[in-house]
Amino acid sequence: MDSMTRTNLRKNLFKTIDKVNKDNTPLEITINSNEGTNEGVVMLSKREYERMQEELYLRETGTLDYVFDLMDNSSEDDFEEL
């Protein structure tokens, strides 16, 4: 994941937002705290955020595990040609 300081984000805000959205890749915004740790935020495209929310829902409801189980235990007889 790429990272950027708050100062550089401020200088290139519109360009950065367009890039994150276009490339659909997250961007870490670093914030150095007084304790020396890197406190920060991550900027995501809406598309990536929605994908993560959908995956979380499928995991929480057990649907994803069910689908993976079906895929792992499928055989040629489970499908018919159309």
C-alpha positions in Angstrom: 0.0 0.0 0.0 1.3 3.4 -0.9 1.6 6.0 1.8 1.6 9.8 2.0 2.0 12.5 4.7 -0.8 14.9 5.6 1.3 17.7 4.1 1.6 16.0 0.7 -2.1 15.0 0.8 -3.0 18.7 1.4 -0.9 19.8 -1.6 -2.4 17.2 -3.9 -5.8 16.5 -2.5 -7.9 16.5 -5.7 -5.3 14.6 -7.7 -4.9 12.0 -4.9 -8.6 11.4 -4.5 -8.9 10.9 -8.3 -6.0 8.5 -8.3 -7.3 6.4 -5.4 -10.7 6.2 -7.1 -9.3 5.5 -10.6 -6.8 2.8 -9.5 -9.0 1.4 -6.8 -6.0 1.1 -4.4 -5.9 2.2 -0.8 -3.6 4.9 0.4 -2.3 5.3 3.9 -2.1 8.8 5.3 0.6 8.8 7.9 0.3 10.9 11.1 3.2 10.8 13.5 2.2 11.1 17.1 4.2 12.5 20.0 4.9 8.9 21.2 6.6 8.2 17.9 4.0 5.8 16.7 2.5 6.1 13.2 -1.1 6.9 13.8 -2.8 7.3 10.5 -5.8 6.8 8.3 -6.5 4.8 5.1 -8.2 6.4 2.1 -10.3 3.9 0.0 -12.3 4.2 -3.1 -16.0 3.8 -2.5 -15.9 0.7 -4.7 -13.3 -1.0 -2.4 -15.2 0.0 0.7 -18.4 -1.5 -0.6 -16.5 -4.7 -1.6 -15.1 -5.0 1.9 -18.5 -4.5 3.5 -20.1 -7.2 1.3 -17.3 -9.6 2.1 -17.7 -8.9 5.8 -21.5 -9.5 5.6 -21.0 -12.8 3.7 -18.5 -13.9 6.4 -20.7 -12.9 9.3 -23.7 -14.7 7.9 -21.7 -17.9 7.0 -22.6 -17.6 3.4 -18.9 -17.4 2.3 -18.0 -20.5 4.2 -21.0 -22.3 2.7 -19.9 -21.3 -0.9 -16.3 -22.3 -0.3 -17.5 -25.7 1.1 -19.6 -26.2 -2.0 -16.7 -25.4 -4.2 -14.3 -27.7 -2.4 -16.7 -30.6 -2.5 -18.1 -30.2 -6.0 -18.0 -32.9 -8.6 -18.6 -33.0 -12.3 -22.0 -34.5 -11.7 -23.1 -31.4 -9.8 -23.3 -29.4 -13.1 -25.1 -29.8 -16.3 -24.4 -28.2 -19.6 -26.9 -25.8 -21.0 
